[in-house]
Amino acid sequence: AMSITPRNALRAAPGLRLFIMLVLISLASPVWAGWLPDGVPVCTAVGYQGSLVSVPDGLGGMLCVWQDQRAAQLKIYAQRIDATGNLLWTTNGVLVGSDPSFHPWICPDGVGGAYITWNSRPGGYGSIFVQHLNASGSPIWASAGISIAGGNASSDNSLPVCAGDGLGGVVVAWVQQYNPPAPQFQVVAQRMT
């Protein structure tokens, strides 16, 4: 049986974060042909990278998404890795969305692409965004993603997750806090195609 395990690793210079993907094959060689013995660097950009989420892409590889502060603000980046350890999208990941962003989640679309959801705070209130990347890592929807839940003074949205619906779409769920008259919480979901 094969398992793919992600881990964050601090390497060399301070501030340099590498995401390392390890493939372990039980009852066989500890490293799968094509993969480096110490893992495949997914992002070697200087600065903070964290909140990594990785899932199988459904085609023998892996999809990864993380929040990244290689510039002044946190942004979301994604990468696809094939079964032999090759990075299939832009070096150091594809930028997803444009606003300061955090709490990413990713799921496969069934044809080599990915759905990605994240939290952003335009105007100071939590909003939920979603993006669909094709198998080449290019956005299918608006380049900044689609806002599916806007925040305001009486509603704040956070912690999105997503899953493919098995019909070519995605279901995104998140926590919504609303304030009439005391803070209340609920889980909300939306299907996108």
C-alpha positions in Angstrom: 0.0 0.0 0.0 1.2 3.5 -0.8 0.7 6.5 1.5 1.7 10.1 0.7 2.5 12.2 3.7 3.1 16.0 3.6 5.3 17.7 6.2 6.6 21.2 6.6 10.3 21.5 7.0 12.5 24.4 7.9 15.6 24.2 5.8 18.9 26.1 5.5 18.4 29.9 5.8 16.0 31.3 8.4 12.7 32.2 6.9 13.0 29.7 4.1 10.2 27.1 4.2 10.1 24.0 2.1 7.1 21.8 1.7 8.2 18.3 1.4 6.1 15.5 0.0 7.2 12.1 1.0 6.0 8.9 -0.6 6.4 5.8 1.4 5.7 2.3 0.0 5.3 -0.3 2.6 6.7 -3.8 2.0 8.9 -2.3 -0.8 11.5 0.3 -1.4 11.2 3.3 1.0 11.2 5.7 -1.9 9.1 5.5 -5.1 11.1 5.8 -8.3 11.3 9.4 -9.5 10.9 10.9 -6.0 13.9 12.3 -4.1 14.9 10.3 -1.0 14.1 13.3 1.3 10.9 14.3 -0.6 10.0 16.8 -3.4 10.2 20.5 -2.6 6.8 21.9 -3.6 7.6 25.6 -2.6 11.0 27.0 -1.9 10.0 30.7 -1.9 11.5 32.8 0.9 9.0 33.7 3.6 6.3 32.0 5.6 4.3 29.1 4.1 1.9 27.2 6.3 -1.6 25.8 6.7 -0.8 23.1 4.1 -3.7 20.9 2.9 -3.0 18.1 0.5 -5.2 15.5 -1.1 -4.9 12.8 -3.8 -5.7 14.2 -7.2 -7.6 11.1 -8.2 -5.0 10.3 -11.0 -2.2 9.0 -8.9 -0.7 12.3 -7.8 -1.4 15.0 -5.2 -2.9 18.4 -4.9 -1.6 20.9 -2.4 -2.7 24.3 -1.2 -1.2 26.6 1.4 -1.2 30.1 2.7 2.0 32.0 1.8 3.6 35.2 2.8 6.4 35.6 0.3 5.2 39.1 -0.1 3.7 41.6 2.4 0.3 39.9 2.7 -0.9 36.3 3.1 -2.0 34.8 -0.2 -3.1 31.3 -1.3 -1.0 29.1 -3.6 -1.6 25.7 -5.0 0.5 22.9 -6.7 -0.2 19.6 -8.4 2.4 16.8 -8.2 2.2 13.7 -10.5 2.7 10.1 -9.4 6.5 10.3 -10.2 7.1 13.5 -8.2 7.0 16.0 -11.0 5.5 19.5 -10.2 2.9 20.1 -12.8 2.0 23.7 -12.2 4.0 26.9 -11.9 7.3 26.8 -9.9 6.5 27.6 -6.2 2.8 27.3 -6.9 -0.1 29.0 -8.6 -1.4 32.2 -7.0 -5.1 31.7 -6.2 -7.2 34.8 -5.7 -5.8 38.3 -5.0 -6.9 39.6 -1.6 -5.1 38.8 1.6 -6.3 35.2 2.2 -6.0 32.4 4.7 -7.6 29.0 5.8 -7.3 27.3 2.4 -8.8 24.0 1.5 -8.6 21.9 -1.8 -10.3 19.0 -3.4 -9.9 17.3 -6.9 -12.4 18.1 -9.7 -12.0 14.5 -11.1 -10.2 15.5 -14.3 -6.8 16.7 -13.0 -7.9 20.1 -11.8 -8.9 21.4 -8.4 -11.5 23.3 -6.5 -10.0 25.6 -3.8 -11.8 27.6 -1.1 -10.4 30.1 1.3 -11.3 32.8 3.7 -10.6 36.5 3.1 -11.6 39.7 5.0 -12.4 42.5 2.6 -13.9 45.3 4.6 -12.9 43.6 7.8 -15.5 40.8 7.8 -14.9 37.2 6.8 -15.9 36.2 3.3 -15.7 32.8 1.6 -14.2 32.5 -1.9 -13.9 29.5 -4.2 -11.8 29.0 -7.4 -11.7 26.2 -10.0 -8.3 25.5 -11.5 -8.0 23.3 -14.6 -5.5 20.4 -15.0 -2.8 23.0 -16.1 -3.3 25.1 -13.0 -5.1 28.0 -14.8 -8.2 29.5 -13.3 -11.5 28.5 -14.8 -13.6 31.1 -12.9 -12.8 34.8 -12.3 -9.1 35.3 -11.6 -9.8 36.5 -8.0 -12.2 33.6 -7.4 -15.9 33.8 -6.7 -17.2 35.2 -3.4 -19.9 32.8 -2.2 -20.5 34.3 1.3 -19.8 37.9 2.0 -19.3 39.1 5.5 -20.8 42.2 7.2 -21.4 43.7 10.6 -23.9 41.0 11.5 -22.4 38.0 9.7 -18.8 36.7 9.7 -17.7 33.6 7.7 -14.7 31.4 8.3 -13.0 28.0 8.1 -14.2 26.8 4.7 -13.8 23.2 3.4 -14.8 21.6 0.1 -15.5 18.3 -1.5 -16.3 17.2 -5.0 -20.0 16.4 -5.5 -19.3 13.5 -7.9 -21.1 15.4 -10.7 -18.4 17.8 -11.8 -19.2 20.4 -9.2 -18.1 21.2 -5.6 -19.8 21.6 -2.3 -18.2 24.3 0.0 -19.1 24.4 3.7 -18.0 26.9 6.3 -18.8 28.3 9.8 -21.0 31.4 9.9 -21.2 33.6 13.0 -24.1 36.0 13.3 -25.0 38.4 16.1 -28.7 38.7 16.8 -28.7 39.6 19.8 -25.8 37.4 21.1 -23.3 35.6 18.8 -24.7 32.4 17.2 -22.9 29.9 15.0 -24.1 27.7 12.2 -22.5 25.6 9.5 -23.5 26.7 6.0 -23.0 24.8 2.6 -23.2 25.9 -1.0 -22.9 23.8 -4.2 -21.1 25.3 -7.2 -20.8 24.0 -10.8 
